[in-house]
């Protein structure tokens, strides 16, 4: 079953076996190449700016030197937290998907150096962990916090990336020796569970790559043993470790957000490869509950700083939202596996929301600074301890930056899949797509300025000699889409799964075109989200917008603004609407589309004292100056100054006459 000899074909990080109970399959053949749009830009930025930064930081922070200490034996001054190895592995995975292992240059030199050190660090029985080997602690004696299997999981994923993308098995051989060691130590026993899941999904993928059924059995064992106290005591309680109930009995996702989400990805992988419909259904139910009650408008997860954890039902504060970047990536991975398993577009919808908002906001415009935490509001005087809440070049706990890089390096893997004779397109961006269908190769070029514009064109370049299907996702945010084939109405509608499929005998030059309305729109929270009652956000297509102080008039404080989206207020200008847009470029950001909203700059009380009054703010009698409020895409915030930002804005309930816009140049 080994795929190690086919590295020249399109390979992906998730490749279900032919026997797996999945609906969709990753592409075979040449696959997808990003050729334009934001996703291609982000991928290039990560490769050209972020990855070189990572190589410097991993040496400066001690990740590489820790391996040298481990080679020397117990003793020496280990630097950083227990999971420093995992940052190396995530970076190696990114390098693998970027196919920069071979050739010349600093990246290849880094790879060769680190892999050589790993070979020397690995013990004869396959064990490999620089922290434990340097400190001399007993192997697997502190699984609640040691991250030993977590690091092993990232090593396995990196090895698979190198094998699949570049045909190099050197790192995979190290990873497989470690996996064989884990089988010897844990298989068929109650020897403990790692406090941080990811080993589960890594072992399933190793089974898919090598055919070693022992890896699938161990992954299944780890999933089924959850909820029996085998993860130990981390000091945060069993829910933090997803160890309070067996997986099949969990009604909702809880605890540390990243751990919980990675566990769910592993649950779906195990369910798919074992054909366990009950296990899959349990994960689907938790996904539905999470989306409905525990997900920010940006797609972020994790409401609490304490424990980096999910909160209660509808506990979604904007200012205290944790929304760790790694949680966005883990959510993306879980949704992708559910999409493959079920074929339902709602999973691609959440992936899109995460990708363009919760994930994209974590990276600065130049690719050199990163967010660990992604709040939906920052006040002018914000500090968390001594942290002003701005992006950083690196972190002492640097799990997020290399995680960003490994996803950015593999973005093309999530564009399209096949179901029999149908090519499904899930995400819209400039791309060259080649899929091998049973009847032959289907080549399509996708051209679009998405998400800035809602038009997408799929032009057939090569087609099988028989009829086949081309399916496109109609996003959940869209009120509808106008679909044509060669300029004529397609005459079909989306199916129950959310995809519109056109089946015919395609010929080179045929064009399937889609037009979606990406006009800005107000979004209102569920009234059960207490922290957001009486507010609204602005979205445009798949993009969530935010109001930064930098974009408001000099005498307007963003925290004193209230939106008027009553339908009665109107902005001056050609649109004559409560929401208008302008395209242009902003310093530090580059190209953007600014949305202008009718608003009121509320009057502040003249006296000091308790911040409570007899009249609610935003009511007509409170008063205030009518002004336009200006917003930019959330993913572009914090690229200019450290001042205030808000996604959710209070509502002003009174209608008004037309507002005159002040001059605004972009």
N, C-alpha and C positions, 0 to 999 in steps of 0.2 A: 504493500500500500504506500510505500514511501514516495514522496513527491520531490525528493532532493535533487533529482536529475532534470527538473523542469523549471529552473529558475528564470529562464528567458521568457516564459509565459507570464501573463498577468497573475499575480498571487496576492492574497489578502491575509489580513491578520485573523480572520474568522472564516474557516473553510469546512463546513459540515461534510461528513462522509456521505457517500451515496446512500447509505442505509439510514441516515438521520431523518427524523420526523420533522421536516421543514417544508415550507411552501415555496420560498424563494431560494435561489442559488446565486452565489457570487459569480461574476463573469469568468469565463474561460476564453482563451485566445489572447489577443493583444490587450484587451481590457479598456481602461479609461486613462486618458492623459489630459490634465488640466492645461488649457491654452489661453485662458483669459478670465477676467472678472476678479472679484474679491478673493475667492478661494485660491486661485493661482497666485495672486499677489501675496496673500498671507503665507502660502507655502514657500514662495521664493524668499520672503522676508525672514522666515524662520531659518531657512537653509543658509542665507547669506549673512544674517546679523545675529540671530539668537543662538544658533549652534556654535559659532566661534566663541561667543561669550560664555556658553556653557563649558566648553573645553578649558577656558582660562579659569573659570570659577571652581570647577571640579578639582583642579590642581591646587588652587589657592586655598580652598576650604579644607583640604586634607583627605578628600575621597580617595585619590590615587595613592597618597602616602600611607593611608591606612592599610592598603594591600601589602605594601612593602613591610610594614610592621608585622602583619600577620605571617608573612613569609619567614621573618626572623624568629617567630615563635612568641609565646605569651610574654607580656611585658611591653614597655614603651607607652607613650602617651597617645592614646587613641583620641581622635578629634571628631567632634560632632555627635549627633544622636545615633542610636543603635542601627538605624536603617540607612546609613550613608551609602551602602553598596547599591541600594535600589536606585539612587539618583544616577549612578554610573550606568546601570542596566537600562534605565529609561532613555538615557542619552544614546547608548549603543543601539537601542531599538530604533530611535529616530534616524540615526546614521544608516541603519540597515534599510529602512524604507526609502531613504533618500538615494540609495544605491551609490553611496560615496565611499564604500569600503575599499574598492579597488582604485587604482590610479595613483596619482601623486598628491602631495599636499599635507597640511596639518591634520586634517580629519583622518586620513589613512594612517598617519603616524600615531595619532592618539589611539585609534582602534588597535593597531598592532601592539602598542605598548601595554594597553590595559588588558587585552586578551592574553598576552604573554604573562602578565602578573597574575591573572586569574588562574591560569594553568599551574603556576608555581604555588599559588595560595591554596588550591584545592587539596584536601587531605586524601590519602589513599582510598578511604572508604567512600569518597564522593562528597563529603561535607565541605561546605564553603560559606564562611561568614566572617568577615574581617573583625567585626566587633567582638564576637564570642572568642575568636582565636587570639585576639590581642589581649583581651581582659582575662582569659583563662576560665571564664564561666563554664559550667556544665552545659552541654548541648541540650536544648529544648527544655531547660529547667524553669524558664520564665516566659512561656509562650504567650501569656497575656500581653506582654509588652516588648518582647525581644525582636519581633518582626522577622524571625528566621525563615519561616515559610513564605512570608510576604516577599522578602528579598529573593527567595528561590523562584517565586512566581514571575517576578520581573526579569530574572535571568533567563527563564525558559522563554518568555515572550520575546526577549531580545534575540535569543538564539534562533528562534523560528523566523524572525524578521530577516536575519542575515541569510538564512538558508533559502527562504522563499524569494526574497527580492534580489539577492546578489549571488546566490549559488554557493555561498561560503558556509561550510558546516563546522568550522573550527569552534565557534562559540556554542553552537548547538550541542556538540559533543561534550563540552563542559557541563552544560545544563542537563543533558540526559544522564550523565554520571550522578549528578546531584539528585535528579528525580528517582533514579534507581535506588539511591541511598534512602530517600524518603519512603519508597515502597518497602524496603527492608525494615525500616524502623516503625512505620505506622500502619501498614496494611493489615487489616484483620484484627487490629488491636484498639484499645481505648487509651492511646498514649498521649492524647491531648490535641488541642486545636489552636491554630495561630489566632491571636487576638485581632489581626488585620487580614481579612480575606483578600485573596486574589489568586492564591495557589490553585483554587478550584478550577477557574476558567483556564489557567495556564496548563494544568494537567490534561484537561479535555483537549486543548489544542495540540498538545504534544502527542496525545493518542491519535488525533487526526493526521498529524504529520508523519508519524512513524508506524502506526498500526499496533502499538503496544497497548493491549487491552488492560494491562495492570494499571496504567495511568488513569484510564477512565474509571476503573473500579475504585481507585483511591480517591479521586475527585468526588465520586458519588458517596463514598463513605464519609468524607469530610462534610458534605452537605447534610447528610442524614444524621450525623452525630451532633449537629448544632442544636442547642437548646437543652443540653444535658450537663452543663457545668464544666465541660472539658476545656474551655478556653481559659479557665482560671479567674483570678481577681486582678483587675487592672486598677482598682481604686475608684472606678466610675460606675460600678454596678454591672449586672449581667446584660441589661438592655443595650448599654453602650457597645457591647461585644456581640450583639445579636445571638445571645446564648441563654435567653430566658425562656424560650419556647422552641420546640421543634419547628423547622421551616414550614412544614405542611400545615401547622396550626396557626401560623401568623396571619392575622387579618390586615395588619398595616405595617409599613416600614418604620423602623424606629432606631434610636441610638445614633452612634457616630455615622454621619451621612456617607462619607466616602466608603467606609467599611461595609455599610449596609448595601450600598449600590453595587459595589464589586461582588459581594456575595450573590446578589440577585443575577448578575451576569453569569456567574458560575452555575446558579440554579437552572437557568434557561439552557445553558450548554449541556448540562447533565441530562435534563429532561429531553432535549432534542436527540441526543445520541442514544438514550435508553428507551425512547418512545414512551416516556412516562407522562401521560396526559394529565393526571392529577397534579403532579408536581408543577407542570407548566401552568395549569389553571391557577394554582396558588400564587405564582409569581405575577400573572396577569392581573389578578384581583388586587394585589398590593400596588402594582403600577397604576391601576385606575384610581385607587384611593390616594396615592401620592399626588397624582396630577390634580385631582379634584380638591385636595385639602392641604397640601404641604409643598406646593410649588410656586415660586415667585413668577411674576409676569415675564421676567427675563429667562425663565427656565431654570433658575438657580434653586438649590436645595440646601437646607440647613439653617434653621431659624435662631439657633443659640450659639453664642461664643463658647459657653461652658460645654465642654465635651464635643465641640464642633458638630452639634447634633441636630437632628430633626426635632421640632417642637410638637406641641399639641395640635389637634385638629384646628385648622384655620389660624394658627399662630404664625403670622407672616409679617412681622414688623419691617418697615422699610429702612429705618435708620440702624437697627440692631441686627439686620439680616447678616448672616455669616456667609452663606452661599460660596463655600470654598471652591476654588477653580477646579481642584481635583474631583469634587463632587459633580461638577458639570460634565467633566470628561467621563466619569463613571456612569452617570445617567445616560449619556450619549451611547456608551457601549451596551448598556442594558437594553435600551430602546432598539438598537440595531439588531440585537439577537432576537428580540421579540418580533421585529419586522420580518426577519428571515423565517421565523417559526410560523407566523400567522398570515403574513401578507397584508396586514391592515395599515392604512396610511396614517393613522393617528400616531403611530410610533415615529414615522418620518416627520410628521408635523412637529412633535416635541424635539426631535433631533435638530430640525431647522431653527426652532426657537432658541434652543441652547447654543447652537453653532453661531448664529448671528448676534447673540446678545450676551448670555451668561458666559460663554467661552471667549468670544471675540473681545469683550471688554477687558479681559485679563491681560492683554498685551498692549503695550504702548505703540504709537504709530510707527516708531522707528525699530520696534522689535527688541529693544534693549532694557525694558523695564516691565515688571509683572505685578499683578495683583494676586495675593493669596486669598483675600477676603473681598467679596463683591457686593457692597451694600447698595441700596436703592436711594439712599439719601446721605449727604455729608453736609454738616453745618460749617459755617465759617470758622468756628472755634474748636473744631473737632480734634480730640486726641484720645487714643486708646493707650493708656500709660503714656509713653513718650512718642507714640507712633501717630503721625498726622493723617494716616489713612491714604497715603499716596502709593503709587507703584514703586517697587524697589528693583534694583539691579539683581539682587539675589537675597536669599534668606538663610538663617542658621538651620531652619527646617525647610529645605529647598525642594520639597516634593512637587510643587506646582510647575516651575519653569520647565524641567525636562519632560514632564507629563504633557505640557502644552506642545512641546516640540515633537513628541512621538505622534500625537494626533495630527498636527499640522503636516507632518511628513507623509501621512497616509490618507489624506482627505479624499483622494480620487477613488478610494475603495468604497465609498458610501454613496456614490452618485447613481449607480444602476445595478440591477440584478436581472435574472431571467426566471421565467416560469414556463417550462415547456418551450413552445414556439413564440413566446411573447417576451420582448425586451421592456422592462419597467424602468422608468426614469424617476428617481426620488427627489433629487436636489438639482436646482437650476443654476448653471454656471457655464462659462465658456469651456467646452470639452470636446475631445475627439473620442468617440465610443465605438469599440469593436467587440461584438459578442458572437461567440460560436453557438448558434442554435442547431437543433437536430437537422434542419434542412439546409444549413449552410451559414456562412458568415454574414452578419448584419452590421454594417458600418454606418454610423450616424454622426454628423457634426452638429453640436449644439451651440447656438449663438444667442447671446443675451447680455443685457446690461443689468440683469437682476443682481441685487435687490433694488437698485435705484429705479429701474423700470420694470413693468410687468409683462413685457413681451418676450416670448421665448420661441425660437425657431429651431426645429429639428430637421435637418436636411439629409436625406439618404445619400450615402456615398457608395455603398455596396449592399446588395440585397440577395437573399436566398432565391433559388429558382421557383419556390413555392410560396403560397400565402403564409404570412406570419403577422404577429401583432406588435404594435408600438403603443405602450401604455404610459401615461403621464399622471403624476399626482396632482390633484386639485387641492391646494392647501386649505386647511380648515378655516384660516382667517379670511379667505376669499369669499365674496358674496356670489361668485360665479365666474365662469371663464368662457371666453369666445374662442372656439377651437375650429380651425379650418384645415383642410387638406388640399394643397395646390390651389388655395384661394377660395375654395368652396366649403360651406358649412359641413362639419364632420358628421352631423346627423346622429350623434350618440351622446350619452350622458354618463357621468361617473357611476361605477357600480357600487355595491354595498361596501366594498373595501376602500373606496375613496379614489380609485384610479379610473381614468377615462381611456379606453382601449380602442384603437382603430386597427382592424385586421383586414388585410388586403394583399394583393400581389404588389409589393413595393418595387419601385425601380429607381435607379440612380437619378437624382435630381428632384424626386418627390419631396415635398415640404409639408410637415405637420407644424402648424403655428398655433400658439396659445397666447391669448391676451388677458391679463388679469388686472383688475383695478387696484392700484397701490396708493390711491389717494389717502392722505392722513385721516385718521378716525379716532374719536375718543373711546377709551376703554374704561369700564367701571368695575369695581371689585364686588365680589360676593358680600352681601351685608354681614355675613358671619365672620368676616375678617375684621375684627374690632379695630385694629390699628389703621385701617384704610377707609373706614366709613366716612362718607362725605367728600371723597376725593375722586379724581379721574387721572388717567394716564393717556398719553398719545402714542398711537402706533401708526406705522406706515408700511404697508406690505408686511414682511416678516420682521421688520425692525421696530424695537421699542425705543422711544425717544426719552430724552431727559432735558431738564432745564438747568443750565449752568449759569452761575453769576456772570461769567465772562461774556455771555451773549446778551445780557440785558442792558438797558440804558443806564447811564452812570448813576442816576438818582433813584434807580429802582432796585430794591432788595428782593432777590428771588424767594426768600422765605416769607415775604409779605404779599406774594401774588396769589390770586385766586382765579381759576379759569371760569369763563362763562361759555359753556357749551350747550346752552339752553335751546339753541336754534333761533333765538331772537337777535342775539348779538351778531354784528357783521363787521368784518374788516374792510377797510377801504381798499380799492384795487380791483383788478379785473375779475377775481373770483367771487367777490361779494359774499364770502362764506365766513363762518366762525373759525375755520382753519385754512391756512394758505401755505404755499411752499415756494422756496427759492433755491435754485441750484447755484453752486459756486465753490470757492476754495477758501479755507480758513487757515491762518498761520498755525503751524504745529500739527495740523490735522490733514490738510490737503482737501481733496474733493469731498463734498458733502451736499446734502439737501437739508436746508434749514426749514423747519415748520414754524409758522407764526400762528399763535392762538389768541383769540379775544380774551382779555383778562382785566382784572381790577387790582390795582396796587392799594391794598387795604391800609387804612390809617392806623398808626400805632397809638395806643393810649398815652396821654400826656403825663399821667402820673405813674409812679412806681407802686409796688405792692404785689399782692398775690396775682398770678396770671390767670385770673378767672373773672368773668363779668356776668352781668344779668342778661346780656343779649348775645346770641351766637354770632360768631364772626361769619362774614360772607353774606349777611342779610342786607337788604336794601338800606335800612336805616343806619347801618354802621358807617357807610360812606367810603369813599376812596376814588382814586383817579383811574380812569379807563386808559389802559395801555395795551400794546401788543406784547405778549410773552413769547420768547423765542427758544426753540428747542433743537437739539442735534441728536443724531443716533447715539444711544447709550454706549455702544461699543467705542465711540470716539471721545468719551469724556476723559477728563484729567490729563489732557495732553498740552495744557497751556499754563494753568496756575492751580493753586491748591484751595481755591475758594469753594463756595457752597454749590451743591447739586441736589436736584430732586427729580425722581421719576413720577411719583404720585403728588398731585397738586390739589389743594382744597378747591371746592366748587363755590362760585358765587351764584346765588340762586335767582337774581333779578335779571330780566332782559334789559336790553339797552339799544340805543341808536347806533349808527355806524361809528366805528372807531377809525381815527386817522392815524396811519402808520408813520412813525418817525423814519427819516432816511436810514437805511441800513445797507451797508455795502459788504459783499462777500465775494 
